[in-house]
Amino acid sequence: MAQVYNISFTTGYKKETPLTEPCGWTDVKVKQAWLNSAAALSAITGAGAAVAGLTIFAINGALLLAAVPFFVASGLIVNHARSLIDYEDPKVLTELRKNALDLSLPKIVEKHTWEKLFRFEILSPTQFTTFYRTHVDALSFNEMLTFFHVAKKGLDAAITQAPVSAAGKEPFVIPSPTEWKSKFETETKGLRCDQIVDRYSLADLKTFQIVPDAQLKVLDDVVAANHVFSTRREELQRQFKDRTPYQHSALENAKRLAELQFASHYSHSMLSHIDRRERDEISSHRSLYRSRICAEKQAFNNFEHSLTWHTYGCNVHKHQAIEVRRQEMEHAIAQLKEERNACLLGINMRASSDRLPLIAARSTAEEIKNLTIRKAEEDFRRETAPIRSEIDALHAKNSEEHEAKIVSLEKIFRAPVQESIGWNGEV
């Protein structure tokens, strides 16, 4: 007997406070209050660090940077608090329902989740059914089945939650896949029965009575025939391996030895050594020039600081001296960067030159490895040819028998059958 799905998410639950009644602080409001408090605390901490950093900037400016994460965290917390949707607020819920009418069903689910869609009636049961059919009409049969199961899972999750309104209301109903039986018939018109088994779930075809019982029996026979064919194929493969144990062992040993010889070739270790040397030299030179550039900047900062706090002298002359010193610093830094880039280029060129002969040697070693493996495979094929021919003949016979079985089942599947009444029950 077919299982009938017709589930209301309020069924079996006690009456709760109706959604339209005032209920004070909701869980979302409490969470938003906590988040806003955390954001305020983070902002206050960041402001304190910033003030301290500005006050003692000449001694330690790191406090200014330390304040940045607190401000960022405060902003993120505020955004998260604002993004929380209070579904238990009647005004908010009314606006959500109104906005949902302009969206497709997948967009509504993406915004609210299936569970909240059903539990808070973002769409009314009638609207949901209309939106569902509109979306599913454009899907393939398999996509429709997937969408159906996802929607049913969401409905099942919703009915486990405490209801938000009184029981006895109109239930949510997910249209049965049986409504789209013609879509399945159109898609499978040019497919053989074995292709249908590969592409569609027999469990769903049975549950929703998409095909008559006689054709379901044929599809079950196709599954059984496929199983027999696969089992026989695996058995023949085992027979071949069992009858050629020494040849398989020789082939695997030859491949393993060739791989080991290639892996132990001197070019690998030499290339790795060159890579490490290049990285170390580049890191060392970058660090050296970074220190020299920082020293130039620090010298300028010290000069500027001492001249700025000097109590004597014309301000114009001070600014002119600072600008001259700034230009000298920028010129020195530019020269240091040119020297650094030239050094790095020289390191790269020297490493590339050292790699060339090693790369050529590694390529030669790889060619030798491949030749060795190909020769071992040729020897294997030659030594196992008689047994392989025998096994191949058995494989061909197995394939012919399977094809003949599928052809006979296809004739039965496509033969005129008494149409059974499809199940038009709903979920």
C-alpha positions in Angstrom: 0.0 0.0 0.0 1.4 3.4 -1.0 2.5 5.7 1.8 0.5 9.0 1.7 2.2 12.2 2.7 -0.1 15.0 3.8 1.6 16.8 6.6 0.7 20.0 8.4 3.5 21.5 10.4 1.1 22.3 13.3 -0.3 18.8 13.6 0.1 17.3 17.1 1.3 20.4 18.9 -0.2 22.3 21.8 -1.5 25.8 21.2 1.2 28.4 21.8 1.0 32.2 22.1 -0.2 33.5 18.7 2.3 35.4 16.6 0.2 38.5 16.6 0.2 38.9 20.3 2.9 41.0 22.0 5.4 38.8 23.7 8.0 41.2 24.9 11.7 40.4 24.3 12.2 37.7 21.8 15.3 35.5 21.5 16.6 37.6 18.6 16.2 40.8 20.5 18.1 39.4 23.4 20.9 38.3 21.1 21.0 41.6 19.4 21.3 43.4 22.7 24.2 41.2 23.7 25.9 41.8 20.4 25.4 45.5 20.6 26.9 45.5 24.1 29.9 43.5 22.9 30.3 46.0 19.9 30.2 49.0 22.3 32.8 47.4 24.6 35.1 46.6 21.7 34.7 50.2 20.4 35.5 51.7 23.8 38.6 49.5 24.1 39.8 50.5 20.7 39.1 54.2 21.4 41.1 53.9 24.7 44.0 52.3 22.8 43.9 55.0 20.1 43.9 57.8 22.7 46.8 56.3 24.5 48.7 55.8 21.3 48.1 59.5 20.3 49.2 60.6 23.7 52.5 58.8 23.8 53.0 58.5 20.0 56.5 59.7 20.2 57.4 56.9 22.6 55.3 54.0 21.2 53.0 54.2 18.2 52.1 50.6 18.2 49.0 51.3 20.3 47.4 53.0 17.3 47.8 49.8 15.3 46.5 47.8 18.3 43.3 49.8 18.3 42.4 48.9 14.7 41.3 45.3 15.4 38.9 46.5 18.1 37.2 48.9 15.7 37.0 46.3 13.0 35.6 43.8 15.5 33.0 46.3 16.6 31.9 47.0 13.1 31.6 43.3 12.3 29.6 42.6 15.5 27.2 45.5 14.7 26.7 44.2 11.1 26.0 40.7 12.4 23.5 42.0 14.9 21.7 44.0 12.2 21.6 40.9 9.9 19.7 38.8 12.5 16.1 38.6 11.5 13.5 38.6 14.3 10.9 36.3 12.8 8.9 36.6 16.0 8.3 40.3 15.5 4.9 40.7 13.8 6.0 43.8 11.9 9.2 42.3 10.7 7.4 39.1 9.7 4.7 41.0 7.7 7.5 42.8 5.8 9.3 39.6 5.1 6.1 38.0 3.7 5.5 40.9 1.5 9.0 41.0 0.1 9.0 37.2 -0.5 6.3 37.6 -3.1 8.8 39.2 -5.4 11.3 36.3 -5.2 11.5 32.9 -6.7 11.2 29.9 -4.3 14.9 29.1 -4.3 15.7 32.7 -3.5 13.2 32.7 -0.6 14.8 29.4 0.7 18.3 30.9 0.3 17.3 33.9 2.4 15.2 32.2 5.1 15.9 28.4 4.9 13.3 25.7 4.4 12.6 25.3 8.1 11.8 29.0 8.6 9.8 29.3 5.4 7.4 26.6 6.8 7.5 27.4 10.5 7.0 31.2 10.1 4.8 30.9 7.0 7.0 33.2 4.9 4.6 32.0 2.2 1.1 30.8 2.9 0.4 27.2 2.2 -1.5 28.1 -1.0 1.3 30.5 -2.1 3.9 27.9 -1.4 2.2 25.3 -3.6 2.0 27.9 -6.5 5.6 28.9 -6.1 6.7 25.3 -5.9 4.9 24.3 -9.1 6.2 27.3 -11.0 9.8 26.5 -10.1 9.6 22.7 -10.6 8.0 23.0 -14.0 11.3 24.3 -15.4 13.4 21.5 -13.9 14.3 18.1 -15.3 12.7 15.1 -13.7 15.7 14.2 -11.6 16.2 17.9 -10.5 12.5 17.9 -9.5 13.0 14.8 -7.4 16.0 16.3 -5.7 14.1 19.5 -5.0 11.1 17.5 -3.6 13.3 15.6 -1.2 15.0 18.8 0.0 11.7 20.5 0.5 10.3 17.5 2.4 13.4 17.4 4.7 12.8 21.1 5.5 9.1 20.4 6.2 10.0 17.5 8.5 12.5 19.7 10.3 9.9 22.5 10.7 7.3 20.3 12.3 9.7 19.3 15.0 9.9 22.9 16.2 7.4 24.5 18.5 4.6 26.0 16.5 4.1 29.7 16.3 0.4 29.8 15.9 -2.7 27.9 16.8 -3.2 24.3 15.5 -6.0 23.5 13.0 -4.8 25.9 10.3 -4.3 25.1 6.6 -1.5 22.6 6.2 1.5 22.9 4.0 1.4 20.4 1.1 4.3 19.6 -1.2 2.9 18.5 -4.6 3.7 14.9 -5.4 6.3 14.1 -8.1 3.5 12.1 -9.7 2.2 15.4 -11.1 5.3 15.5 -13.4 5.0 11.9 -14.7 4.7 13.3 -18.2 8.1 14.9 -17.8 9.6 11.5 -17.1 7.9 10.0 -20.1 9.2 12.7 -22.3 12.8 12.4 -21.1 12.9 8.6 -21.4 11.2 8.3 -24.8 14.6 7.7 -26.5 16.3 5.8 -23.7 16.7 2.0 -23.3 15.6 0.4 -20.0 19.2 0.0 -18.9 19.8 3.7 -19.4 16.7 4.5 -17.4 18.1 2.4 -14.5 21.4 4.3 -14.7 19.8 7.8 -14.7 16.8 7.5 -12.4 16.1 6.3 -8.9 14.1 3.1 -8.9 13.0 3.8 -5.4 11.4 7.1 -6.4 9.8 5.6 -9.5 8.2 2.9 -7.2 7.2 5.3 -4.4 5.5 7.8 -6.7 4.3 5.1 -9.2 5.8 6.9 -12.1 5.8 3.8 -14.3 3.3 0.8 -14.2 4.1 -2.2 -12.1 4.8 -4.3 -15.2 7.5 -1.9 -16.3 8.9 -1.7 -12.7 9.3 -5.4 -12.8 11.3 -5.1 -16.0 13.5 -2.4 -14.5 14.2 -4.6 -11.5 15.2 -7.4 -13.9 17.6 -4.9 -15.6 19.2 -4.2 -12.3 19.6 -7.9 -11.7 21.1 -8.5 -15.2 23.6 -5.6 -14.6 24.6 -7.2 -11.3 25.2 -10.6 -13.0 27.2 -8.9 -15.8 29.4 -7.0 -13.3 30.0 -9.9 -11.1 31.0 -12.1 -14.1 33.4 -9.4 -15.4 35.1 -9.0 -12.0 35.4 -12.8 -11.8 37.1 -13.0 -15.2 39.5 -10.2 -14.1 40.4 -12.2 -11.0 40.9 -15.3 -13.1 43.4 -13.6 -15.4 45.4 -12.3 -12.4 45.3 -15.7 -10.6 46.5 -17.5 -13.7 49.4 -15.0 -14.3 50.9 -14.4 -10.8 54.6 -14.5 -11.9 54.1 -12.2 -14.8 52.2 -9.7 -12.7 54.9 -9.9 -10.0 57.7 -9.3 -12.6 55.9 -6.4 -14.1 55.3 -4.7 -10.7 58.9 -5.3 -9.7 60.2 -3.8 -12.9 58.1 -0.7 -12.4 59.1 -0.3 -8.8 62.8 -0.7 -9.6 62.6 1.8 -12.5 60.8 4.4 -10.2 63.4 3.9 -7.5 66.3 4.3 -9.9 64.8 7.5 -11.2 64.0 8.9 -7.7 67.6 8.2 -6.6 69.1 10.0 -9.6 71.7 12.6 -8.5 69.9 15.5 -10.3 67.0 15.5 -7.8 69.2 16.2 -4.8 71.4 18.7 -6.7 68.3 20.7 -7.9 66.9 20.7 -4.4 70.3 22.0 -3.2 70.3 24.8 -5.8 66.7 25.7 -4.8 67.6 26.0 -1.2 70.7 28.0 -1.9 68.7 30.4 -4.1 66.0 30.9 -1.4 68.6 31.4 1.3 70.6 33.9 -0.7 67.5 35.8 -1.8 66.2 35.9 1.8 69.6 37.1 3.1 69.9 39.9 0.6 66.3 41.0 1.1 66.9 41.2 4.8 70.2 43.1 4.4 68.8 45.7 2.1 65.6 46.0 4.2 67.8 46.8 7.1 69.8 49.4 5.2 66.6 51.0 3.9 65.2 51.1 7.4 68.4 52.7 8.6 68.1 55.5 6.0 64.5 56.1 7.1 65.4 56.1 10.8 68.3 58.5 10.2 65.9 60.9 8.4 63.3 60.6 11.2 66.0 61.4 13.8 67.2 64.4 11.8 63.6 65.7 11.3 62.7 65.1 15.0 65.9 66.9 16.3 65.4 69.8 13.9 61.7 70.1 14.6 62.1 70.3 18.4 65.1 72.7 18.1 64.1 76.0 19.7 66.3 78.2 17.6 66.4 79.0 13.9 64.0 80.1 11.3 61.1 77.7 10.5 61.6 78.3 6.8 65.2 77.2 7.0 64.2 74.2 9.1 61.7 73.1 6.4 64.2 73.6 3.7 66.8 71.5 5.5 64.3 68.8 6.1 63.3 68.7 2.5 66.9 68.5 1.3 67.5 65.7 3.8 64.3 63.9 2.6 65.5 64.1 -1.0 68.9 62.7 0.0 67.1 59.8 1.8 64.8 59.0 -1.2 67.8 59.0 -3.5 69.7 56.7 -1.2 66.7 54.4 -0.9 66.3 54.3 -4.7 70.0 53.4 -5.1 69.6 50.6 -2.5 66.6 49.2 -4.3 68.5 49.2 -7.6 71.4 47.4 -5.9 69.0 44.9 -4.3 67.2 44.1 -7.6 70.5 43.7 -9.4 71.7 41.3 -6.7 68.5 39.3 -6.8 68.7 39.1 -10.6 72.3 37.9 -10.4 71.2 35.2 -7.9 68.4 34.0 -10.2 70.6 33.9 -13.3 73.3 32.0 -11.5 70.8 29.4 -10.2 69.1 29.1 -13.6 72.5 28.5 -15.2 73.3 25.8 -12.6 70.0 24.1 -13.2 70.2 23.7 -16.9 72.6 20.7 -17.1 70.8 19.0 -14.1 67.4 19.4 -15.8 68.8 17.8 -18.9 70.2 14.9 -16.9 66.9 14.4 -15.1 65.0 14.3 -18.4 67.4 11.7 -19.7 66.9 9.6 -16.5 63.1 9.9 -16.9 63.2 8.7 -20.5 65.3 5.7 -19.4 62.6 5.0 -16.7 59.8 5.2 -19.2 61.6 2.9 -21.7 62.2 0.4 -19.0 58.6 0.3 -18.0 57.4 0.1 -21.5 59.7 -2.9 -22.2 58.4 -4.6 -19.0 54.8 -4.0 -20.1 55.6 -5.4 -23.6 57.1 -8.5 -22.0 54.1 -8.9 -19.8 51.7 -8.7 -22.8 53.7 -11.2 -24.8 54.0 -13.7 -22.0 50.3 -13.5 -21.0 48.9 -13.3 -24.6 47.4 -16.8 -24.7 45.6 -16.5 -21.4 44.5 -12.9 -22.2 43.0 -14.1 -25.5 41.1 -16.8 -23.6 39.8 -14.3 -21.0 38.9 -11.7 -23.6 36.8 -14.3 -25.4 34.9 -15.0 -22.1 34.5 -11.2 -21.6 33.1 -10.9 -25.1 30.7 -13.8 -24.5 29.6 -12.2 -21.2 28.9 -8.9 -22.9 26.9 -10.5 -25.7 24.8 -12.4 -23.2 24.2 -9.2 -21.2 23.3 -7.3 -24.4 20.9 -10.0 -25.5 19.2 -10.0 -22.1 18.8 -6.2 -22.1 17.4 -6.2 -25.7 14.8 -8.8 -24.6 13.9 -6.8 -21.5 13.7 -3.6 -23.7 11.1 -5.3 -25.9 9.0 -6.2 -22.8 9.5 -2.8 -21.4 8.2 -1.0 -24.5 5.4 -3.5 -25.2 1.9 -2.1 -24.7 0.9 -2.4 -21.1 -2.3 -1.8 -19.1 -1.8 1.7 -17.7 -2.2 1.7 -14.0 -3.6 4.7 -12.2 -0.8 6.9 -11.1 -0.6 8.0 -7.5 -1.7 11.6 -7.2 -1.2 11.8 -3.4 0.6 14.8 -2.0 3.3 15.3 0.5 
